Amino acid sequence: MWPIEDNLPDYSEDDLFDVIELLYDLVSMPVDGVMHTYGDCGMHWKEFDRAEGRLQFREEINAVLADYGSCYQVTEAGEIVELADPGLEELMSAELPTKSDDRIKQKLSEAIQLFRRRHSTLNDRHTAVRLLADLFERLRPELQKAVTKNDEKDLFNIANNFAIRHDNDKQKTAYDKALWLSWIFTST
């Protein structure tokens, strides 16, 4: 796979994304060094700013990925994930209320990461939706203050009767699972 310039035409999409994620892990912005003039050698960097290097790398790669098809981005963690559907970007990055405990924030973050990662399977996406349903159960008292009783009833009907949290013969399963999971994840 190395050098990139020579091998890029033979990369699969997975190869390309793996290389981008690797480069993100390794990149740093040089900040201090000495010029070595003998033989036109150039700068010898001694100090680096990893955070600034990663930020600049993400900005530049995300601009390239936008030209690639507008459906992927590099996250702050350095993973390439699917973008949220148009209009849902703000929802995917919204902060939880400050009084939410760390366990709730962790579960929500886990659900989002599990759903959006580029290799997520239908099972991963199902697990992500189930995690959201579990969070709704935990946050039910606050949910009851924020939505109507009928809306709350509908949310738990979906979670409990459409093969999200239960596995029994009463579950409704005659639907396109990939489409359904995407819809329910972004709707919740």
PAMI-797943 format. One record per residue (C-alpha): residue in three letters; x, y, z; residue number from 1. Coordinates in steps of 0.2 Angstrom, whole numbers, plus 5000, padded with zeros to 4 digits. Layout:
# PAMI-797943
NODE,r,east,north,up,k
NODE,ALA,X,Y,Z,NUM
...
# end
This chain:
# PAMI-797943
NODE,r,east,north,up,k
NODE,MET,5000,5000,5000,1
NODE,TRP,5015,5011,5001,2
NODE,PRO,5020,5023,4994,3
NODE,ILE,5002,5030,4993,4
NODE,GLU,5005,5039,4976,5
NODE,ASP,5010,5023,4967,6
NODE,ASN,4997,5012,4975,7
NODE,LEU,4981,5024,4977,8
NODE,PRO,4974,5018,4960,9
NODE,ASP,4973,5000,4966,10
NODE,TYR,4965,5005,4983,11
NODE,SER,4948,4998,4988,12
NODE,GLU,4937,5011,4997,13
NODE,ASP,4941,5001,5013,14
NODE,ASP,4960,5003,5010,15
NODE,LEU,4958,5021,5006,16
NODE,PHE,4948,5024,5022,17
NODE,ASP,4960,5014,5033,18
NODE,VAL,4975,5024,5026,19
NODE,ILE,4966,5040,5030,20
NODE,GLU,4962,5034,5048,21
NODE,LEU,4980,5029,5050,22
NODE,LEU,4987,5045,5044,23
NODE,TYR,4975,5054,5056,24
NODE,ASP,4983,5044,5070,25
NODE,LEU,5000,5049,5065,26
NODE,VAL,4999,5067,5060,27
NODE,SER,5005,5082,5069,28
NODE,MET,5008,5100,5065,29
NODE,PRO,5027,5105,5066,30
NODE,VAL,5029,5120,5077,31
NODE,ASP,5048,5122,5081,32
NODE,GLY,5064,5116,5073,33
NODE,VAL,5080,5121,5065,34
NODE,MET,5085,5124,5047,35
NODE,HIS,5098,5112,5041,36
NODE,THR,5105,5120,5025,37
NODE,TYR,5119,5108,5021,38
NODE,GLY,5114,5099,5005,39
NODE,ASP,5097,5108,5004,40
NODE,CYS,5092,5096,5018,41
NODE,GLY,5078,5108,5025,42
NODE,MET,5069,5109,5042,43
NODE,HIS,5073,5097,5056,44
NODE,TRP,5057,5098,5066,45
NODE,LYS,5059,5095,5085,46
NODE,GLU,5042,5101,5092,47
NODE,PHE,5024,5096,5086,48
NODE,ASP,5006,5100,5090,49
NODE,ARG,4996,5084,5088,50
NODE,ALA,4979,5093,5091,51
NODE,GLU,4982,5106,5078,52
NODE,GLY,4989,5094,5065,53
NODE,ARG,4974,5083,5067,54
NODE,LEU,4962,5098,5066,55
NODE,GLN,4970,5104,5050,56
NODE,PHE,4970,5086,5043,57
NODE,ARG,4952,5083,5047,58
NODE,GLU,4947,5100,5039,59
NODE,GLU,4956,5096,5023,60
NODE,ILE,4951,5077,5022,61
NODE,ASN,4933,5081,5025,62
NODE,ALA,4933,5094,5011,63
NODE,VAL,4940,5080,5000,64
NODE,LEU,4927,5067,5006,65
NODE,ALA,4913,5080,5003,66
NODE,ASP,4919,5080,4984,67
NODE,TYR,4919,5061,4985,68
NODE,GLY,4901,5059,4988,69
NODE,SER,4896,5069,5003,70
NODE,CYS,4892,5054,5014,71
NODE,TYR,4907,5052,5025,72
NODE,GLN,4917,5062,5037,73
NODE,VAL,4932,5060,5048,74
NODE,THR,4927,5063,5067,75
NODE,GLU,4937,5070,5081,76
NODE,ALA,4942,5052,5086,77
NODE,GLY,4949,5050,5068,78
NODE,GLU,4936,5037,5062,79
NODE,ILE,4927,5039,5045,80
NODE,VAL,4909,5038,5048,81
NODE,GLU,4893,5040,5038,82
NODE,LEU,4886,5058,5038,83
NODE,ALA,4869,5061,5046,84
NODE,ASP,4855,5063,5033,85
NODE,PRO,4853,5081,5028,86
NODE,GLY,4844,5091,5041,87
NODE,LEU,4849,5079,5055,88
NODE,GLU,4867,5085,5058,89
NODE,GLU,4863,5096,5072,90
NODE,LEU,4853,5082,5081,91
NODE,MET,4868,5070,5079,92
NODE,SER,4879,5082,5087,93
NODE,ALA,4867,5090,5100,94
NODE,GLU,4873,5091,5118,95
NODE,LEU,4863,5082,5131,96
NODE,PRO,4855,5092,5145,97
NODE,THR,4869,5096,5158,98
NODE,LYS,4861,5086,5172,99
NODE,SER,4862,5070,5162,100
NODE,ASP,4874,5058,5171,101
NODE,ASP,4890,5051,5162,102
NODE,ARG,4882,5034,5160,103
NODE,ILE,4868,5041,5149,104
NODE,LYS,4880,5052,5139,105
NODE,GLN,4891,5036,5137,106
NODE,LYS,4877,5026,5131,107
NODE,LEU,4871,5039,5119,108
NODE,SER,4889,5041,5112,109
NODE,GLU,4890,5023,5110,110
NODE,ALA,4874,5021,5100,111
NODE,ILE,4879,5035,5088,112
NODE,GLN,4896,5028,5085,113
NODE,LEU,4889,5011,5083,114
NODE,PHE,4876,5017,5070,115
NODE,ARG,4887,5028,5060,116
NODE,ARG,4903,5019,5058,117
NODE,ARG,4907,5014,5041,118
NODE,HIS,4907,4995,5044,119
NODE,SER,4891,4995,5054,120
NODE,THR,4881,4979,5051,121
NODE,LEU,4862,4978,5052,122
NODE,ASN,4865,4970,5069,123
NODE,ASP,4876,4985,5075,124
NODE,ARG,4862,4997,5069,125
NODE,HIS,4849,4986,5078,126
NODE,THR,4860,4987,5094,127
NODE,ALA,4861,5006,5092,128
NODE,VAL,4842,5008,5091,129
NODE,ARG,4840,4996,5106,130
NODE,LEU,4852,5007,5116,131
NODE,LEU,4842,5022,5112,132
NODE,ALA,4826,5014,5118,133
NODE,ASP,4834,5009,5134,134
NODE,LEU,4839,5027,5136,135
NODE,PHE,4821,5032,5134,136
NODE,GLU,4816,5020,5147,137
NODE,ARG,4829,5027,5159,138
NODE,LEU,4824,5045,5155,139
NODE,ARG,4805,5041,5155,140
NODE,PRO,4801,5054,5169,141
NODE,GLU,4810,5068,5159,142
NODE,LEU,4802,5062,5143,143
NODE,GLN,4785,5063,5150,144
NODE,LYS,4788,5081,5153,145
NODE,ALA,4794,5084,5136,146
NODE,VAL,4782,5075,5124,147
NODE,THR,4763,5071,5124,148
NODE,LYS,4757,5055,5132,149
NODE,ASN,4752,5049,5115,150
NODE,ASP,4770,5052,5108,151
NODE,GLU,4777,5043,5123,152
NODE,LYS,4765,5029,5120,153
NODE,ASP,4770,5028,5101,154
NODE,LEU,4789,5028,5106,155
NODE,PHE,4787,5014,5117,156
NODE,ASN,4776,5004,5106,157
NODE,ILE,4789,5005,5092,158
NODE,ALA,4803,5000,5105,159
NODE,ASN,4793,4986,5112,160
NODE,ASN,4783,4979,5097,161
NODE,PHE,4794,4981,5082,162
NODE,ALA,4808,4969,5087,163
NODE,ILE,4819,4982,5094,164
NODE,ARG,4819,4977,5113,165
NODE,HIS,4810,4960,5113,166
NODE,ASP,4811,4944,5103,167
NODE,ASN,4795,4935,5103,168
NODE,ASP,4781,4929,5091,169
NODE,LYS,4771,4945,5094,170
NODE,GLN,4784,4957,5086,171
NODE,LYS,4781,4965,5069,172
NODE,THR,4795,4961,5058,173
NODE,ALA,4788,4962,5040,174
NODE,TYR,4798,4977,5035,175
NODE,ASP,4814,4982,5026,176
NODE,LYS,4826,4981,5042,177
NODE,ALA,4840,4993,5035,178
NODE,LEU,4827,5006,5030,179
NODE,TRP,4817,5004,5046,180
NODE,LEU,4833,5005,5057,181
NODE,SER,4839,5021,5049,182
NODE,TRP,4822,5029,5050,183
NODE,ILE,4819,5025,5068,184
NODE,PHE,4837,5030,5073,185
NODE,THR,4836,5047,5066,186
NODE,SER,4818,5049,5072,187
NODE,THR,4822,5046,5090,188
# end
